[in-house]
């Protein structure tokens, strides 16, 4: 009799994360930061000497969300920062591929995100915060598409949300970093927010 296929991944921390039934105790922020810093947005089809990583995208979304809603709590900012955290194990599935494969990946993604929230003591976001995450993500996607991924502004406007203005803080996040820089900055930001900082 054949053994069932392996559904866990060994992390550099030594944890074994079961993708079908993820346990919060097997989630480490160091593994998330390491993985996200090495996952490329846009399937790596971006300009520059480095990929634009999901870790850097997460930092961009957190800054944009904070500018759209300046009164956010540290926990709400963590929700923005961790919105794509499951991608540290499932990768960044681009929208056209999601359309091709259907919703089969979503159940895995939802379970991972729920375990991540439990691990770090975050509540499920209410509709306002969930809506803000989506909006900030769409603004970030527009900026990445037009600055890094070769989209014309008119084309990007059909799929994403153009910002009214781009602040210096956002501009500073649109130049792709080496993986170790993205990993370090993501981890540092997480630690500040988890401690309740601004």
Backbone torsions as a table, in degrees:
resi	resn	phi	psi	omega
1	UNK	NA	133.3	179.8
2	UNK	-75.5	141.5	176.0
3	UNK	-72.1	150.4	176.9
4	UNK	-63.3	150.2	-179.6
5	UNK	-62.3	146.3	179.4
6	UNK	-66.2	130.0	-180.0
7	UNK	-119.5	18.1	178.2
8	UNK	-120.4	156.4	175.8
9	UNK	-121.4	135.6	175.8
10	UNK	-83.4	129.2	179.8
11	UNK	-96.8	162.3	179.5
12	UNK	-64.0	-24.3	176.2
13	UNK	-70.7	-12.0	-175.1
14	UNK	98.8	-10.9	178.8
15	UNK	-69.4	150.8	172.6
16	UNK	-114.1	110.3	-176.2
17	UNK	-96.6	116.9	176.8
18	UNK	-79.0	117.0	-175.8
19	UNK	-72.4	-25.6	-178.5
20	UNK	-87.3	-25.7	180.0
21	UNK	-142.7	68.9	-173.2
22	UNK	-69.4	131.9	178.3
23	UNK	-98.0	131.5	178.9
24	UNK	-52.7	-34.0	-177.9
25	UNK	-65.1	-18.8	-179.5
26	UNK	-94.0	9.0	-179.2
27	UNK	-106.7	125.1	178.6
28	UNK	-123.6	136.6	-178.9
29	UNK	-63.7	-31.1	178.1
30	UNK	-63.2	-38.5	177.3
31	UNK	-66.9	-41.0	178.7
32	UNK	-62.2	-48.8	-178.8
33	UNK	-61.0	-44.2	-180.0
34	UNK	-61.5	-48.5	-178.2
35	UNK	-65.1	-48.5	-176.9
36	UNK	-63.5	-31.8	179.7
37	UNK	-69.9	-13.8	-178.0
38	UNK	-113.9	4.5	175.1
39	UNK	-99.6	125.0	-176.7
40	UNK	-86.8	133.6	168.0
41	UNK	-72.0	156.1	174.8
42	UNK	59.3	28.7	-177.2
43	UNK	54.0	28.2	178.9
44	UNK	80.3	2.6	-178.2
45	UNK	-85.9	65.4	-179.8
46	UNK	-134.0	155.2	178.4
47	UNK	-74.5	155.0	173.4
48	UNK	112.5	163.8	-177.5
49	UNK	-75.1	-11.3	179.6
50	UNK	-127.7	155.0	173.2
51	UNK	-69.3	155.8	171.3
52	UNK	-91.2	108.4	-170.4
53	UNK	-83.2	162.2	174.8
54	UNK	-64.9	-32.0	176.8
55	UNK	-61.7	-44.8	179.0
56	UNK	-68.3	-38.7	175.1
57	UNK	-58.9	-42.7	-179.6
58	UNK	-61.6	-41.1	176.7
59	UNK	-64.4	-39.5	177.8
60	UNK	-63.2	-45.5	179.5
61	UNK	-62.4	-40.1	179.9
62	UNK	-63.9	-41.0	178.7
63	UNK	-67.1	-45.7	179.8
64	UNK	-61.6	-46.2	178.5
65	UNK	-59.8	-39.5	177.5
66	UNK	-66.3	-32.5	177.1
67	UNK	-75.1	-34.3	178.6
68	UNK	-72.5	-30.3	-177.7
69	UNK	-139.8	80.8	-172.5
70	UNK	-62.5	-19.1	-176.9
71	UNK	-88.2	13.2	-178.3
72	UNK	-61.2	145.3	173.3
73	UNK	-78.7	167.2	176.8
74	UNK	-60.5	-39.3	179.0
75	UNK	-64.0	-38.8	178.3
76	UNK	-68.8	-35.5	175.3
77	UNK	-67.3	-35.3	175.3
78	UNK	-63.2	-37.2	176.6
79	UNK	-60.0	-42.1	176.2
80	UNK	-62.9	-47.0	-177.1
81	UNK	-63.1	-36.5	-174.8
82	UNK	-97.1	9.8	-173.0
83	UNK	-59.5	-29.7	178.7
84	UNK	-109.8	17.8	-175.8
85	UNK	-55.5	-35.2	178.3
86	UNK	-57.3	-20.0	-178.7
87	UNK	-67.9	-9.2	176.0
88	UNK	-67.4	-18.2	174.3
89	UNK	-118.7	-27.8	-177.7
90	UNK	-100.8	-6.4	180.0
91	UNK	79.7	172.7	179.7
92	UNK	-95.6	101.0	-179.2
93	UNK	-83.0	115.7	-176.8
94	UNK	-69.3	151.9	-175.0
95	UNK	-54.0	-42.8	179.4
96	UNK	-61.7	-34.8	178.7
97	UNK	-73.2	-36.4	174.6
98	UNK	-57.7	-41.7	179.4
99	UNK	-64.4	-33.8	-178.4
100	UNK	-74.5	-36.3	-175.1
101	UNK	-95.5	-10.1	-178.8
102	UNK	80.3	-159.1	-171.5
103	UNK	-93.7	12.0	-173.5
104	UNK	-61.2	-30.9	-178.3
105	UNK	-76.0	-21.0	-170.8
106	UNK	-64.0	-35.8	-179.6
107	UNK	-63.9	-41.6	177.5
108	UNK	-64.1	-45.8	-180.0
109	UNK	-60.5	-43.8	180.0
110	UNK	-63.4	-43.1	179.4
111	UNK	-63.8	-41.5	178.8
112	UNK	-63.4	-44.7	-179.1
113	UNK	-65.8	-37.7	177.1
114	UNK	-63.0	-41.8	178.8
115	UNK	-66.8	-37.3	178.2
116	UNK	-64.9	-43.5	177.8
117	UNK	-61.1	-44.1	178.5
118	UNK	-61.6	-43.7	-178.0
119	UNK	-58.3	-37.8	-175.1
120	UNK	-106.9	13.1	173.2
121	UNK	68.8	32.0	-179.9
122	UNK	-98.9	134.8	175.9
123	UNK	-74.8	162.4	170.4
124	UNK	-62.9	135.8	-176.8
125	UNK	-70.8	143.1	172.7
126	UNK	-73.1	174.9	-176.2
127	UNK	-60.9	-33.4	179.9
128	UNK	-66.2	-46.2	-179.7
129	UNK	-69.0	-41.7	177.8
130	UNK	-59.9	-41.2	177.3
131	UNK	-65.7	-38.4	178.1
132	UNK	-65.0	-41.6	178.4
133	UNK	-59.2	-45.8	-179.7
134	UNK	-62.5	-43.5	-178.0
135	UNK	-65.9	-46.4	179.5
136	UNK	-62.5	-37.1	178.4
137	UNK	-64.7	-40.4	179.8
138	UNK	-69.5	-36.4	175.8
139	UNK	-66.5	-44.7	177.8
140	UNK	-59.7	-42.8	179.6
141	UNK	-61.9	-40.0	177.9
142	UNK	-61.0	-47.3	-178.6
143	UNK	-64.6	-42.7	177.6
144	UNK	-64.2	-42.5	-178.3
145	UNK	-61.1	-45.2	-174.9
146	UNK	-82.7	-30.2	-178.3
147	UNK	-89.8	-30.7	-169.3
148	UNK	-123.0	-30.6	-169.4
149	UNK	-106.3	10.2	171.4
150	UNK	81.8	11.0	178.5
151	UNK	-78.4	140.5	167.2
152	UNK	-73.0	152.4	-178.4
153	UNK	-59.4	-40.6	-179.0
154	UNK	-64.7	-36.5	177.8
155	UNK	-68.9	-45.5	-178.7
156	UNK	-63.2	-33.9	-179.1
157	UNK	-64.8	-22.8	178.6
158	UNK	-73.9	-24.6	-173.2
159	UNK	-112.5	-26.5	-171.8
160	UNK	-127.1	-167.5	-179.0
161	UNK	-121.5	117.8	179.1
162	UNK	-73.4	137.2	177.4
163	UNK	-76.1	155.3	175.5
164	UNK	-70.2	-37.2	178.5
165	UNK	-152.2	163.1	179.1
166	UNK	-122.2	116.6	-176.9
167	UNK	-77.9	162.0	174.9
168	UNK	-58.2	-34.8	179.4
169	UNK	-64.2	-37.7	177.6
170	UNK	-73.0	-44.5	178.1
171	UNK	-53.2	-40.7	-176.4
172	UNK	-65.1	-17.9	-177.7
173	UNK	-98.5	5.6	-175.8
174	UNK	-102.0	7.1	176.4
175	UNK	-106.2	111.7	-173.1
176	UNK	-57.5	138.4	-178.5
177	UNK	-103.3	159.6	168.6
178	UNK	-61.9	156.3	-176.2
179	UNK	-57.7	-41.5	-177.4
180	UNK	-67.6	-32.4	176.0
181	UNK	-67.1	-47.6	179.3
182	UNK	-60.7	-41.9	179.5
183	UNK	-61.8	-47.7	-178.3
184	UNK	-64.6	-41.7	-178.4
185	UNK	-71.6	-36.7	176.1
186	UNK	-63.3	-48.2	-178.4
187	UNK	-62.9	-41.2	179.2
188	UNK	-64.0	-41.4	-180.0
189	UNK	-66.8	-41.3	177.0
190	UNK	-57.0	-46.4	-176.6
191	UNK	-64.1	-39.1	177.6
192	UNK	-62.8	-47.5	-178.1
193	UNK	-68.6	-38.1	179.1
194	UNK	-65.0	-29.9	177.5
195	UNK	-80.7	-0.1	178.0
196	UNK	90.4	10.0	-178.4
197	UNK	-75.3	170.6	-177.3
198	UNK	-75.5	NA	NA
